[in-house]
């Protein structure tokens, strides 16, 4: 007889373990959108108003508080590579 192979749980099964409800998912999606928006707003403000324009700092403070660090690192990499999905000059 073949030995039993343990199959890892699917994403749905893992989510069911945590009893995640629809309200929680909406909060996460909304937070992600807001995080991205503040990140883009900061860079757009710097591009349009100049790096010395102090009100841009507000957007930076918010996205640094709001966004996970690994997202910001990835977005910074994408900007350096020229592959970031948003434009800062408009």
Secondary structure, 3 states (H helix, E strand, C coil): CCCCCCCCCCHHHHHHHCCCCHHHHHHHHHHHHHHHHHHHHHHHHHHHHCCCCCCHHHHHHHHHHHCCHHHHHHHHHHHHHCCCCCCCCC
